[in-house]
Amino acid sequence: MEVLMEKELSRTDIERRLAFPTSSRRAFSMPEGETAVYFEATDTLEKKWKFRLSRRSVITGDWLQFVREKGLKVGDKMFMWREEGATGVRYTVRAEKKIFGVWANVQ
């Protein structure tokens, strides 16, 4: 399992788009001449989300819907990782909120 990002969310992340670490972009093969790659990530409830990662290291697509559905706010955390298996590559996304001083997974 390769952790692609662990991030405390900013206002821009929850209102417009998610800034993705440039160093983790290598986990996605972007065809020559293309400006973005589309991928699917599964959350902790096994719901699939369709995201778009641009060359400018920004994630859009279902991102804002994910934020709304999970009730994310500035300061909440977001994690994304990649796993390779017999059936191919799988991306997983998870969000956490601080509740009574303890980080808890958001369903």
Secondary structure as UniProt FT lines:
FT   STRAND          2..8
FT   HELIX           11..15
FT   STRAND          18..19
FT   HELIX           22..27
FT   TURN            32..33
FT   STRAND          36..42
FT   TURN            44..45
FT   STRAND          48..54
FT   TURN            55..56
FT   STRAND          58..61
FT   HELIX           63..70
FT   TURN            74..75
FT   STRAND          77..85
FT   TURN            86..87
FT   STRAND          88..99
FT   TURN            100..101
FT   STRAND          102..105
//
